[in-house]
Amino acid sequence: MTSVTGTPFELATKGLDAPLAVVDLAAFDANAADLLRRAEGKPLRLVSKSVRCRALLARALAKPGFAGLMCYSLAEALWLSGERTADDIVVAYPTVDHAALRALAADERARTEITIMVDSVEHLDLVDAALGPGHPEIRVALELDASWRPVPGLHVGTRRSPVFTPRQSAELARKVLARKGFRLVGVMAYEGQIAGLPDAGGTLVRWMQRRSAAELARRRAAAVAAVRALTELEFVNGGGTGSIETTRSDDSVTEIAAGSGLIGPTLFDGYSHFRPRPAALFALPVVRRPARGIATLYSGGYIASGPASESRLPSPYLPAGLKLLGVEGAGEVQTPVTGKAARNLRLGDRVWLRHAKAGELAERFTEYHLISGDQLERTVPTYRGEGKNFG
């Protein structure tokens, strides 16, 4: 008998075959409450790519304090709008999808609910080329680059928008306002070097994040003021799960984007000021015993996006004390694990693992089993289970 026998995960799914994925609703709800506590009343826009399951998106949006969705694809936003999952959706990344743009232009309700992102006149040109002259009004938001550039040539943060200064923000805003067929409604700035970079690794990271947050607060406030001097804005979005505290203190920000904190993947174990509970887990069955101290699991190569490193590998969770083999890692068809607990694993036993990132687990499973305690509450489809792939 393995040490996971009798755990709530095992009891809730005892009649199911692995591989399978579960979401612990108690952990999910506790994580949602913690995100809202950290936001201190500032609305949270739910990041859909961190969840990728309509049932869970709806569960979070039903909680007071969550308001609207942030999607990563216009096609995804159109689908969620059509399914009535939300009526306020911001697409966080510029789109070059002509078919989706045509679908947006043809859907009067969707045009009132969906905002697309732009950071250059070329994005406006592309929309015009896709839709033709005289197209219906398209809601757009301007993205401000939130990276930290303390000295010339040094860029700390994600590579996103070319718009960096308040002057550049105002210049682009003027060009949007001068174009027929567009309505500027918002500004977005994602501070990835704070929100997406664990700070528990050392004082240098925390020093960088403090300096970056202070610089961004000044620059973002000036950029927002420059745009507001030209037009009214419905929202100014910033942050992410890892930066809620600093983002909420920026008075120029009206809402905070968050989503990964609901799931609690392993990359969020490295923050010093908050710790989400692991809400999403997946189980793999033991299919081989190649040696006394090694058990080989079926499949498991669910590698997270980002720089190729050990931090992107799935992590054995239960039974405690298991680890991957350095020379083999997590493979497409098999994943060996070792450790003291491996000696007691038998064929057919399960090992529970956590993914490194939040939403990407849903790309590997067509359904999530939602559990409450040791009971299976219901089984719901992921995006994949609904036949959707927005990659």
C-alpha positions in Angstrom: 0.0 0.0 0.0 1.3 3.5 -0.9 1.3 6.4 1.4 -1.3 8.2 -0.7 -4.0 5.5 -0.1 -6.7 7.1 1.9 -5.9 10.7 1.0 -8.8 12.8 -0.2 -7.5 12.8 -3.8 -7.4 9.0 -3.9 -10.8 8.5 -2.2 -12.5 11.0 -4.5 -11.2 9.4 -7.7 -11.0 5.7 -6.6 -13.3 4.6 -9.4 -11.3 6.5 -12.2 -8.3 5.4 -14.2 -5.2 7.5 -14.3 -3.8 9.6 -15.9 -6.3 12.1 -14.6 -6.4 15.6 -13.3 -8.2 17.0 -10.3 -9.0 20.5 -9.0 -9.4 20.7 -5.2 -12.3 23.2 -4.8 -11.4 24.0 -1.2 -7.9 25.0 -2.3 -9.2 26.9 -5.3 -11.7 28.9 -3.2 -9.1 29.6 -0.5 -6.7 30.8 -3.2 -9.4 33.1 -4.6 -10.1 34.5 -1.2 -6.4 35.2 -0.7 -6.1 37.0 -4.0 -9.0 39.2 -3.1 -7.6 39.9 0.4 -4.3 40.9 -1.1 -6.0 43.2 -3.6 -7.7 45.1 -0.8 -10.8 46.1 -2.8 -9.2 46.8 -6.1 -11.0 44.7 -8.8 -9.3 41.6 -10.1 -9.5 40.8 -13.8 -9.4 37.0 -14.2 -6.6 35.8 -16.5 -8.2 33.0 -18.5 -5.0 31.4 -19.7 -4.1 30.5 -16.1 -7.4 28.4 -15.9 -8.6 27.3 -19.3 -11.7 25.7 -18.0 -15.1 27.5 -18.3 -16.5 25.9 -15.2 -13.7 27.3 -13.1 -13.7 30.7 -14.8 -17.4 30.9 -13.9 -16.7 29.8 -10.3 -14.1 32.6 -9.8 -16.1 35.3 -11.6 -19.1 34.5 -9.3 -17.0 35.8 -6.3 -17.4 39.5 -5.5 -14.2 41.3 -6.4 -13.5 39.4 -9.6 -14.6 41.5 -12.6 -14.1 40.6 -16.2 -11.7 38.4 -18.1 -8.3 38.8 -19.6 -7.8 36.5 -22.6 -4.8 35.6 -24.6 -6.5 35.1 -28.0 -9.3 37.0 -29.8 -10.8 33.7 -30.9 -10.9 32.6 -27.3 -12.5 35.9 -26.3 -15.2 35.5 -29.0 -16.0 32.0 -27.8 -16.2 33.0 -24.1 -18.4 36.0 -25.1 -20.7 33.8 -27.1 -20.9 31.3 -24.3 -21.8 34.2 -21.9 -18.9 33.4 -19.6 -18.2 37.1 -19.3 -19.4 40.4 -20.9 -16.2 42.4 -20.2 -13.1 40.8 -21.9 -9.7 42.3 -22.6 -7.4 40.5 -25.1 -4.0 40.9 -23.6 -2.0 40.3 -26.7 -2.3 42.0 -30.1 -4.0 39.9 -32.7 -3.2 39.3 -36.4 -6.0 36.8 -36.8 -8.0 38.2 -39.7 -10.8 35.6 -39.4 -11.3 36.4 -35.7 -11.3 40.2 -36.5 -14.0 39.7 -39.1 -16.0 37.7 -36.6 -15.6 40.5 -34.1 -16.7 43.1 -36.5 -19.8 41.0 -37.5 -21.0 40.5 -33.9 -22.5 43.6 -32.5 -22.7 42.3 -28.9 -19.1 41.1 -29.0 -17.9 44.5 -30.1 -19.3 46.0 -26.9 -17.8 43.4 -24.7 -14.3 42.7 -26.2 -11.3 45.0 -26.2 -8.2 44.2 -28.2 -4.6 45.3 -27.5 -2.5 47.6 -29.6 1.0 49.0 -29.2 1.6 50.5 -32.6 -0.1 52.1 -35.6 0.7 48.9 -37.5 -1.9 47.1 -35.4 -4.5 49.6 -36.5 -3.4 49.2 -40.1 -3.8 45.4 -39.8 -7.3 45.7 -38.5 -8.2 48.1 -41.3 -6.7 45.6 -43.8 -8.7 42.7 -42.4 -12.0 44.6 -42.2 -11.9 47.0 -45.0 -12.9 50.7 -45.0 -15.8 51.9 -42.9 -15.6 49.0 -40.5 -17.6 49.1 -37.2 -16.0 50.6 -34.2 -13.4 48.3 -32.5 -12.6 48.8 -28.8 -8.8 49.0 -28.2 -6.4 49.4 -25.3 -2.9 50.7 -25.4 -0.1 48.6 -23.9 2.7 50.4 -22.0 5.9 48.5 -21.6 6.4 47.9 -17.9 10.0 46.6 -18.0 12.8 48.1 -15.9 15.5 49.9 -17.8 17.9 51.3 -15.2 20.7 52.1 -17.6 20.9 52.2 -21.4 21.0 48.7 -22.9 19.7 46.9 -19.8 16.2 45.5 -20.1 14.7 43.6 -17.1 11.3 42.2 -17.8 9.2 40.7 -20.7 9.6 41.9 -24.2 6.3 43.3 -25.0 5.3 46.8 -26.2 7.6 49.4 -27.9 5.6 52.1 -26.0 7.7 53.0 -22.9 7.5 56.7 -22.1 4.5 58.9 -21.3 5.3 60.8 -24.5 5.1 57.7 -26.6 1.9 56.8 -24.9 0.3 60.1 -25.7 1.6 60.0 -29.3 0.0 56.6 -29.9 -3.2 57.6 -28.2 -3.5 60.6 -30.5 -3.1 58.4 -33.5 -5.8 55.9 -32.3 -8.2 58.8 -31.6 -7.6 60.2 -35.0 -8.5 56.9 -36.8 -12.1 56.1 -37.7 -13.3 52.7 -36.6 -11.5 52.6 -33.3 -12.3 53.6 -29.7 -9.5 53.8 -27.1 -10.9 52.6 -23.8 -8.0 51.4 -21.7 -4.3 51.1 -20.9 -2.4 48.0 -19.8 1.0 47.5 -18.3 2.2 44.1 -17.2 5.2 44.1 -14.8 6.4 40.6 -15.5 9.7 41.2 -13.7 7.7 41.5 -10.5 4.5 39.5 -11.1 6.2 36.6 -12.7 9.6 36.4 -11.0 9.8 34.6 -7.6 11.5 36.7 -5.0 12.4 34.1 -2.4 15.6 33.3 -4.2 17.7 36.2 -2.9 18.0 39.9 -1.9 19.1 40.9 -5.4 15.7 40.0 -6.9 13.9 41.8 -4.1 16.1 44.9 -4.5 15.4 44.9 -8.3 11.7 44.5 -7.8 11.5 47.4 -5.3 13.4 49.7 -7.6 11.4 48.6 -10.6 8.1 49.0 -8.8 9.0 52.6 -7.8 10.1 53.6 -11.2 7.1 52.0 -12.9 4.6 53.7 -10.5 6.0 57.1 -11.5 6.2 56.4 -15.2 2.8 54.6 -15.4 1.1 57.4 -13.6 2.5 59.9 -16.0 1.6 57.8 -19.0 -2.0 57.3 -17.8 -2.3 61.1 -17.1 -1.0 61.9 -20.6 -3.6 59.6 -22.2 -6.4 60.7 -19.9 -5.7 64.3 -20.9 -6.8 63.2 -24.4 -9.7 60.9 -23.7 -11.6 59.2 -20.9 -10.5 55.7 -20.0 -12.6 52.8 -18.8 -9.8 50.9 -17.2 -6.0 50.9 -16.4 -4.8 47.3 -15.9 -1.6 46.2 -14.3 0.1 43.5 -12.3 -0.3 39.8 -11.9 -0.6 37.2 -9.1 3.0 37.9 -7.9 2.7 41.7 -7.8 -0.7 42.4 -6.3 0.6 44.3 -3.3 2.7 46.7 -5.3 0.2 47.1 -8.2 -2.7 47.9 -5.8 -0.7 50.7 -4.3 -0.4 52.5 -7.7 -3.3 54.9 -7.8 -3.2 55.1 -11.6 -4.2 51.4 -11.8 -7.9 50.7 -11.6 -7.8 46.9 -11.8 -5.3 44.0 -11.4 -4.9 41.0 -13.6 -4.5 37.7 -11.7 -5.2 34.0 -12.4 -2.3 31.7 -11.6 -2.8 32.2 -7.9 -6.1 30.3 -8.1 -4.2 27.1 -9.2 -1.0 27.4 -7.2 1.6 25.8 -9.6 5.1 25.1 -8.5 6.5 28.3 -9.9 4.5 30.2 -7.3 6.2 28.3 -4.4 9.1 30.8 -4.7 7.4 34.0 -3.4 8.1 35.2 0.1 4.9 37.2 0.7 2.2 34.7 -0.3 1.8 31.0 -0.9 -1.2 29.7 -2.8 -2.4 26.2 -2.0 -1.9 23.5 -4.7 -5.3 23.3 -6.3 -4.7 21.4 -9.5 -2.9 18.0 -9.5 -2.5 15.2 -11.9 -2.1 11.5 -11.2 0.0 9.1 -13.2 0.0 5.3 -12.8 3.0 3.1 -12.1 3.6 0.9 -15.1 7.1 -0.5 -14.5 9.5 -1.3 -11.7 12.9 -1.3 -13.4 14.8 -1.3 -10.1 14.0 -1.5 -6.4 14.3 2.2 -5.8 12.7 3.3 -9.1 9.1 3.3 -10.2 8.3 4.3 -13.8 5.1 6.2 -14.5 3.0 6.3 -17.6 3.5 9.5 -19.7 4.1 12.7 -17.7 6.2 15.0 -20.0 4.1 18.0 -19.3 6.9 20.6 -19.6 5.9 24.2 -18.9 6.7 27.1 -21.3 9.5 29.5 -20.7 13.3 29.1 -20.5 14.2 25.4 -20.6 15.3 24.6 -17.0 14.5 22.3 -14.1 11.9 24.8 -12.8 9.7 24.0 -15.9 9.4 20.3 -15.0 6.4 18.7 -13.3 7.1 18.0 -9.6 6.1 14.8 -7.8 3.9 15.7 -4.9 2.5 12.5 -3.3 3.7 10.1 -2.0 6.2 12.6 -0.4 9.9 12.2 -1.1 9.8 11.3 -4.7 11.9 13.0 -7.3 12.6 12.8 -11.1 15.7 11.2 -12.5 18.1 13.9 -13.7 19.2 11.9 -16.7 15.6 11.2 -17.9 13.3 13.8 -16.4 9.6 13.7 -17.4 9.0 11.9 -20.7 6.3 11.8 -23.3 5.6 8.1 -22.7 7.3 7.4 -19.3 8.5 9.2 -16.3 10.7 7.4 -13.8 10.7 8.5 -10.1 13.0 7.6 -7.3 13.2 8.1 -3.6 12.4 6.1 -0.5 8.7 6.0 -1.3 9.4 4.5 -4.7 10.3 1.2 -3.0 6.7 0.6 -1.9 5.0 1.5 -5.2 3.3 -1.3 -7.1 2.0 -1.6 -10.6 -1.2 0.4 -10.9 -0.4 2.7 -7.9 -0.7 6.4 -8.5 1.8 9.2 -8.1 0.4 12.7 -7.8 2.3 15.6 -9.4 2.0 19.3 -9.8 2.6 21.3 -13.0 5.0 24.2 -13.0 2.5 26.7 -14.6 -1.2 27.2 -13.9 -3.2 26.9 -17.1 -0.9 24.6 -19.2 -2.1 21.5 -17.4 -5.5 22.0 -19.1 -3.8 21.5 -22.4 -2.9 18.0 -21.4 -6.3 16.8 -20.1 -9.8 17.0 -21.7 -11.5 17.1 -18.3 -10.9 18.2 -14.7 -12.4 16.2 -11.8 -13.6 18.7 -9.2 -13.3 17.4 -5.7 -14.6 18.6 -2.4 -12.8 16.9 0.5 -12.9 13.2 -0.4 -15.9 13.4 -2.7 -16.0 13.8 -6.4 -18.3 16.8 -7.0 -18.4 16.7 -10.8 -16.3 16.4 -13.9 -16.0 19.3 -16.2 -14.3 19.8 -19.6 -11.2 21.9 -20.1 -10.8 24.0 -23.2 -9.3 20.9 -24.8 -12.3 18.9 -23.8 -14.6 21.4 -25.5 -12.5 21.0 -28.7 -10.8 24.4 -28.3 -7.1 25.1 -28.8 -6.0 28.7 -28.9 -2.3 28.1 -29.1 
